[in-house]
Amino acid sequence: MHPPVTLTSLEPGQRRVMQLAALLPALALLAVSAGIGAALFAKDVPLPWLPAALAVPAVLFLVLVMPVRAYRAWGWALAEDELHVAHGLWSRVHTVVPLSRVQHLDVAQGPVERANGVARLIVHTAGTAHATVTLPGISRDTAEQLRDVIRAQIRSEPW
């Protein structure tokens, strides 16, 4: 049995990326509730603003609270021969990727990630089910260093 690993937190920029990703569905919820309020207003129902007023706390929770909690639940570690990636609020997931199973690696960075100083390391493994593991929210330098370390490990494996 391997000793427990100490997980490294994601970069702070990832919290902002997660909050921006939560903003679109939250605004959709607000728009739908405002539409319901407008329909109620057209029918002369009392308190037509109530649906939108009830949606505001939900929107604030979805954008300001949930992404922060999800951000704190993420962690990663590179052990001697395996990559650990942990995440999840309700269902805690701890994925262990044996480096010997890695097929290829990608470093990806979209415009929102780039603006917030983070990138994703995408690890493609042998097999079909769950053959891709993504580690978001690390700096581009860290992602490239991890890619190079894992690639060196792969190359040193005897076939």
Secondary structure, 3 states (H helix, E strand, C coil): CCCCCCCECCCHHHHHHHHHHHHHHHHHHHHHHHHHHHHHHHCCCCCCCHHHHHHHHHHHHHHHHHHHHHHHHCEEEECCCEEEEEECCCCCEEEEEEHHHEEEEEEECCHHHHHCCCEEEEEEECCCCCCEEEEEEECHHHHHHHHHHHHHHHHHCCC
